[in-house]
Amino acid sequence: DRRRDAPAAGSTIQPIIKDVGEVYSRLLDHRPVIQGEIRYFVKEFEEKRGLRELRVLENLKNTIFETNERVLPKCEQAMQDNLSETFKRLQAANAMIHRLQEREYEARKLQADKVMAREEKCIAHWEEFMKEQQNKRAEVDEEHRKAMERLKEQYSAMEKELAKYVSF
């Protein structure tokens, strides 16, 4: 009995397994859908864009070739010509600036020498002035001392005179 039940049971399960497998492949297996989408995208890409990228790349290649063969040598030559001229001008400007700096240095040195001479002259004048002031001060001190002595003598004389009258 069991042998007979097993094939009979297997035959009823067989369509269920097939249906489950089909449901699984439709719901959970996305590979066929993704592959279909990829094929559709590639087909659309190739049809719509065509050889546009190839033409763009070819144009870029031609532009680069033309630039390398024609434009770049012209630019290099113009740059060399202009650089040599610019270098000469820079050297001339550098020489002029150097001369100006030397003149300015000389002028500053001359100015510093004049300032130093004036300063020395002022110092000498100041020292002379201070000596003169000391001499005048000495004279004034001497006059003051003499005046003080005269006043002392005068007051001594006046005290002697007063002393005569106090004895009355």
Disulfide bonds with the S-S distance in Angstrom:
none
